[in-house]
């Protein structure tokens, strides 16, 4: 069976990592990965906000951004 992101619940929170068992280097790598993911999320938010603004300009309305 093949699983993809669409089959996961949208509000499912990722499991937290056990930090006290990680070395300093592992913690630094993990923090860098989280920073990169945060930047990726922020870029997607900006992309979607631009899309919503374009839709508002085109249709003359105010979208709520919930979809």
N, CA and C of each residue as an Amber inpcrd file, in Angstrom:
protein
   201
   0.8410000  -1.1760000   0.0000000   0.0000000   0.0000000   0.0000000
   0.8890000   1.2440000   0.0000000   0.5230000   2.2390000  -0.7730000
   1.2930000   3.4760000  -0.8750000   0.6160000   4.5380000  -0.0200000
   1.4210000   5.2350000   0.7760000   0.9070000   6.2980000   1.6250000
   1.4320000   7.6260000   1.1100000   0.6230000   8.6390000   1.1760000
   1.0690000   9.9770000   0.8150000   0.5550000  10.9640000   1.8510000
   1.0080000  12.1990000   1.7400000   0.6560000  13.2170000   2.7320000
  -0.8450000  13.4700000   2.7880000  -1.5420000  13.2890000   1.6520000
  -2.9730000  13.5530000   1.6310000  -3.7680000  12.5490000   2.4490000
  -3.2030000  11.3830000   2.7250000  -3.9250000  10.3880000   3.5050000
  -3.8020000  10.6370000   5.0070000  -2.8930000  11.5010000   5.4120000
  -2.7090000  11.8290000   6.8240000  -3.7210000  12.8960000   7.2450000
  -4.1670000  12.8450000   8.4880000  -5.0490000  13.9170000   8.9770000
  -4.3490000  15.2730000   8.9020000  -5.0720000  16.3010000   8.4890000
  -4.4600000  17.6190000   8.3050000  -3.9860000  18.2460000   9.6150000
  -4.6190000  17.9440000  10.7100000  -4.2650000  18.5680000  11.9860000
  -3.3990000  17.6820000  12.8640000  -2.8770000  16.6110000  12.3210000
  -2.0400000  15.7080000  13.1030000  -0.7170000  16.3960000  13.4250000
  -0.3840000  16.4390000  14.6990000   0.8590000  17.0800000  15.1200000
   1.9930000  16.0670000  15.0560000   3.1630000  16.5140000  14.5960000
   4.2910000  15.5800000  14.5480000   4.7280000  15.1840000  15.9550000
   5.2570000  13.9800000  16.0500000   5.7400000  13.4960000  17.3440000
   6.9540000  14.3160000  17.7730000   7.0020000  14.6470000  19.0480000
   8.1400000  15.3990000  19.5690000   9.3280000  14.4720000  19.7600000
  10.5020000  14.9690000  19.4690000  11.7120000  14.1830000  19.6680000
  12.1510000  14.2460000  21.1230000  12.8060000  13.1950000  21.5610000
  13.3790000  13.1630000  22.9000000  14.7290000  13.8800000  22.8110000
  14.8020000  15.0720000  23.3630000  15.9920000  15.9070000  23.2030000
  17.1180000  15.5380000  24.1630000  16.7820000  15.0520000  25.3370000
  17.8360000  14.8040000  26.3260000  18.7610000  13.6460000  25.9520000
  18.3770000  12.8450000  24.9750000  19.2290000  11.7420000  24.5270000
  20.0990000  12.1400000  23.3280000  19.9180000  13.3650000  22.8280000
  20.6460000  13.8230000  21.6480000  21.9240000  14.5480000  22.0570000
  22.9700000  14.3770000  21.2510000  24.2270000  15.0880000  21.5040000
  24.0820000  16.5450000  21.0750000  25.0500000  17.3550000  21.4240000
  25.0410000  18.7590000  21.0250000  25.0070000  18.8710000  19.5060000
  25.8310000  18.0780000  18.8300000  25.8690000  18.1210000  17.3600000
  24.5180000  17.7150000  16.7660000  23.9040000  16.6940000  17.3370000
  22.5910000  16.2620000  16.8570000  21.5380000  17.3420000  17.0960000
  21.6190000  17.9910000  18.2480000  20.6870000  19.0810000  18.5390000
  20.8750000  20.2390000  17.5700000  22.1240000  20.5510000  17.2340000
  22.3910000  21.6240000  16.2720000  21.8560000  21.2780000  14.8860000
  22.0520000  20.0320000  14.4780000  21.5220000  19.5880000  13.1850000
  19.9940000  19.6440000  13.1780000  19.3930000  19.2110000  14.2650000
  17.9370000  19.2250000  14.3840000  17.4110000  20.6600000  14.3390000
  18.0770000  21.5620000  15.0550000  17.6720000  22.9690000  15.0520000
  17.7990000  23.5620000  13.6550000  18.8670000  23.2240000  12.9370000
  19.0500000  23.7220000  11.5700000  17.9430000  23.2000000  10.6510000
  17.5800000  21.9420000  10.8330000  16.5000000  21.3680000  10.0260000
  15.1750000  22.0550000  10.3250000  14.9210000  22.3570000  11.5870000
  13.6950000  23.0670000  11.9610000  13.6900000  24.4830000  11.3900000
  14.8340000  25.1500000  11.4180000  14.9390000  26.4900000  10.8260000
  14.6170000  26.4480000   9.3340000  15.1590000  25.4520000   8.6430000
  14.9060000  25.3070000   7.2120000  13.4250000  25.0390000   6.9480000
  12.8130000  24.2090000   7.7840000  11.3880000  23.9150000   7.6150000
  10.5420000  25.1540000   7.8890000  10.9350000  25.9470000   8.8640000
  10.2040000  27.1790000   9.1550000  10.2620000  28.1270000   7.9640000
  11.4270000  28.2510000   7.3520000  11.5580000  29.1020000   6.1630000
  10.6880000  28.5880000   5.0180000  10.6390000  27.2750000   4.8660000
   9.8130000  26.6770000   3.8150000   8.3350000  26.9670000   4.0570000
   7.9060000  26.8670000   5.3120000   6.5110000  27.1460000   5.6590000
   6.1900000  28.6180000   5.4300000   7.0960000  29.5050000   5.8460000
   6.8670000  30.9300000   5.6510000   6.7730000  31.2840000   4.1670000
   7.5970000  30.6550000   3.3350000   7.5370000  30.8930000   1.8940000
   6.1980000  30.4370000   1.3190000   5.6940000  29.3120000   1.8080000
   4.3980000  28.8150000   1.3320000   3.2690000  29.7390000   1.7780000
   3.3490000  30.2540000   2.9930000   2.3410000  31.2050000   3.4740000
   2.3400000  32.4450000   2.5910000   3.5190000  32.9670000   2.2950000
   3.6150000  34.1540000   1.4340000   3.0580000  33.8690000   0.0460000
   3.3730000  32.7010000  -0.4980000   2.8650000  32.3290000  -1.8200000
   1.3410000  32.2940000  -1.8160000   0.7700000  31.7190000  -0.7790000
  -0.6870000  31.6170000  -0.7020000  -1.3290000  32.9810000  -0.4640000
  -0.6880000  33.8300000   0.3380000  -1.2220000  35.1740000   0.5560000
  -1.2220000  35.9800000  -0.7410000  -0.1720000  35.8380000  -1.5450000
  -0.1330000  36.5220000  -2.8450000  -1.2400000  36.0170000  -3.7410000
  -1.4720000  34.7230000  -3.7120000  -2.5440000  34.1300000  -4.5060000
  -3.8950000  34.6880000  -4.0640000  -4.1190000  34.7500000  -2.7580000
  -5.3810000  35.2920000  -2.2480000  -5.5510000  36.7530000  -2.6370000
  -4.4670000  37.5250000  -2.5750000  -4.5320000  38.9330000  -2.9660000
  -4.8840000  39.0760000  -4.4390000  -4.3060000  38.2050000  -5.2590000
  -4.6140000  38.2330000  -6.6880000  -6.0790000  37.8870000  -6.9310000
  -6.5780000  36.9150000  -6.1870000  -7.9920000  36.5320000  -6.3230000
  -8.9000000  37.6710000  -5.8720000  -8.5260000  38.3450000  -4.7880000
  -9.3040000  39.4940000  -4.3220000  -9.3350000  40.5880000  -5.3850000
  -8.1720000  40.8500000  -5.9810000  -8.0990000  41.8870000  -7.0060000
  -8.9340000  41.4970000  -8.2330000  -8.9030000  40.2450000  -8.5830000
  -9.6270000  39.7760000  -9.7600000 -11.1270000  39.7810000  -9.5440000
 -11.5650000  39.3180000  -8.3790000 -12.9960000  39.1670000  -8.1270000
 -13.5780000  40.2660000  -7.2500000 -12.7480000  41.1870000  -6.7810000
 -13.2360000  42.3310000  -6.0320000 -13.7650000  41.9880000  -4.6540000
 -13.3650000  40.8720000  -4.1060000 -13.8510000  40.4840000  -2.7930000
 -12.7100000  40.3110000  -1.8280000 -13.0510000  39.9010000  -0.6510000
 -12.0390000  39.6370000   0.3730000 -12.1440000  38.1680000   0.7160000
 -11.0820000  37.4120000   0.4020000 -11.0790000  35.9970000   0.7570000
 -10.5840000  35.8420000   2.1690000 -11.0410000  34.7980000   2.8400000
 -10.6500000  34.6120000   4.2300000  -9.4230000  33.7470000   4.4110000
  -8.9470000  33.0820000   3.3490000  -7.7220000  32.3090000   3.4410000
  -7.8400000  30.9890000   4.1700000  -9.0650000  30.5000000   4.3480000
  -9.2280000  29.2450000   5.0770000  -9.1800000  28.0190000   4.1760000
  -9.1160000  28.2240000   2.8940000  -9.0590000  27.0570000   1.9970000
  -7.7730000  27.0170000   1.2430000
